[in-house]
Amino acid sequence: MLNIPDSKYKRIVIIGAGFAGLNLAKQLRNKPYQVVLLDRNNFHQFQPLFYQVAMAGLEPSSITFPLRKIFQSCNNVLIRVAELEGISPDTKRIQTNQGEIYYDHLVLAMGATTNFFGNENIKQHAFPLKSVSESLALRNSIFEDYEFALLEEDYQRRQGFIDIVIVGGGPTGVELAGALAEMKSHILPKDYKELDSAEVDIYLVQGADRLLKGMSNKAGDAAKKYLESMGVNLIFNTYVVDCDGTHATLKGGEKIHANKVIWAAGITCYKIPGLPEDCYERGNRIKVNAKLGIEAYPDISVLGDQAYTTEEAFPQGHPQVAQVAIQQGKYLAKQFLKPSTASFKYKDLGSMATIGRNKAVVDLPNVKFKGFFAWLLWLFVHIRSLIGRKNKLFVFINWMWNYVTYDQSLRLIIKPANRSSQSKKGTEV
Ligand SMILES: Cc1cc2nc3c(=O)[nH]c(=O)nc-3n(C[C@H](O)[C@H](O)[C@H](O)COP(=O)(O)OP(=O)(O)OC[C@H]3O[C@@H](n4cnc5c(N)ncnc54)[C@H](O)[C@@H]3O)c2cc1C
């Protein structure tokens, strides 16, 4: 059982300690509520830097933070590591893999998961990037494959190990492609001298006609130029419809020979047993009103990636980005502490993506720019947004070290002894 003591205060149960849930819980520290913060992990993850863990630029511990440490100084926030399995809105109870509890108010802030568009092959063979453990799995696989490539005498089979297909030209795909291209130029020639790094092909497949669809044309065009100059093969207006561990198949039937496919092509939200079907919108986001509540269930709020609501400036719903989640978490906290009739209004602070060393694109509300100053701003914003002084310092030191030495020093294959993410013998051309 979840073993939550009775309290004289109303119980707010928050599912998910991501950007939204965590910001809400932080605002409610030492306030007259009993807050139960429930997550399947005992840590918060900073998703925008997953790709740096995958590319051996940062340690997982630099972009994660233990939840209990954040709430050490308060007694009203109870943390439980458990996974939500269902809701009974009529009796105001939730079911988890560790038992049931009652809520006075339930807040769903579970984020989203990778969307494989129902393709089981892609789900089985492609690498998603939606958790720190998936980032580590990708890091292991990349370096394991370089090792396999060294052992391989057959040219075609060797190419399969070193070529990589990235699917999705949003910020994650673009950042991954840039980081891989830098690894190809700066790391491979030093670490893997026997491999011809010129033969490493990086493909970025984008369904739309340009990169970074959520940003301005200017940003998309600049990202394209940067990646082309770094040797990334960009393929537009098509989809990867299949992959089998040795090839990625495009919509037109064309195949790219690469064992590794990285899937950054979309997200979808979780469906929760107990919530009626008509609660869901596109991408399984849950429809909420302007105060972030489910219309039929006033005691349930939804925040962040999982919530769907529109306002005049966002008729298609808010973007699924960290700032929306953070602002919604803070808004809801205010509603608990000082209820008002004010609707949630998203303040767009801008968006940015980095492509590599000195190369980034920034869209601020009034100005768009790229290059060195964009890259500096990207560094500053990401360090500032991390939780924990130690994490900020370690990330800063890591980045400065990488900048000066052109080296990322975390190229380790660490995994349980009895597991191999891929066996060399199992690969076929
Ligand atoms: C690789 C990547 C790069 C990104 N880059 C950027 C960027 O540069 N800028 C930007 O603004 N946004 C970026 N985003 C998007 C941003 O991370 C999300 O919009 C944001 O994390 C959403 O916050 P959230 O609180 O809604 O959900 P999340 O931060 O995803 O948190 C959800 C939490 O719910 C928990 N959870 C889920 N299901 C359950 C369950 N059943 N039971 C218990 N707990 C559960 C999870 O463990 C997690 O802790 C990126 C996302 C990814 C994946």
The ligand as a Gaussian input file, in Angstrom:
#p B3LYP/6-31G(d) Opt

LIG

0 1
 C       14.817000      14.494000     -25.948000
 C       13.916000      15.658000     -25.587000
 C       14.382000      16.955000     -25.759000
 C       13.582000      18.032000     -25.412000
 N       14.074000      19.295000     -25.578000
 C       13.329000      20.342000     -25.165000
 C       13.856000      21.664000     -25.236000
 O       14.981000      21.882000     -25.686000
 N       13.074000      22.696000     -24.777000
 C       11.822000      22.472000     -24.270000
 O       11.166000      23.419000     -23.851000
 N       11.302000      21.252000     -24.224000
 C       12.024000      20.172000     -24.636000
 N       11.498000      18.916000     -24.550000
 C       10.121000      18.758000     -24.098000
 C       10.012000      18.873000     -22.585000
 O       10.968000      18.053000     -21.978000
 C        8.612000      18.493000     -22.176000
 O        7.708000      19.369000     -22.786000
 C        8.446000      18.565000     -20.672000
 O        9.297000      17.618000     -20.048000
 C        7.016000      18.287000     -20.269000
 O        6.923000      18.361000     -18.876000
 P        5.823000      17.508000     -18.105000
 O        5.960000      17.859000     -16.686000
 O        4.516000      17.648000     -18.773000
 O        6.254000      15.987000     -18.335000
 P        7.636000      15.274000     -18.052000
 O        8.725000      16.241000     -17.807000
 O        7.779000      14.288000     -19.143000
 O        7.387000      14.506000     -16.683000
 C        6.460000      13.471000     -16.573000
 C        6.776000      12.678000     -15.314000
 O        5.727000      11.736000     -15.128000
 C        6.269000      10.492000     -14.736000
 N        5.324000       9.447000     -15.133000
 C        4.883000       9.162000     -16.369000
 N        3.994000       8.177000     -16.338000
 C        3.850000       7.828000     -15.050000
 C        3.057000       6.866000     -14.371000
 N        2.213000       6.054000     -15.021000
 N        3.160000       6.781000     -13.042000
 C        4.016000       7.569000     -12.363000
 N        4.782000       8.511000     -12.947000
 C        4.691000       8.643000     -14.278000
 C        7.595000      10.435000     -15.463000
 O        8.502000       9.544000     -14.831000
 C        8.062000      11.887000     -15.407000
 O        8.851000      12.137000     -14.281000
 C       12.292000      17.799000     -24.893000
 C       11.821000      16.514000     -24.721000
 C       12.637000      15.434000     -25.054000
 C       12.139000      14.038000     -24.851000

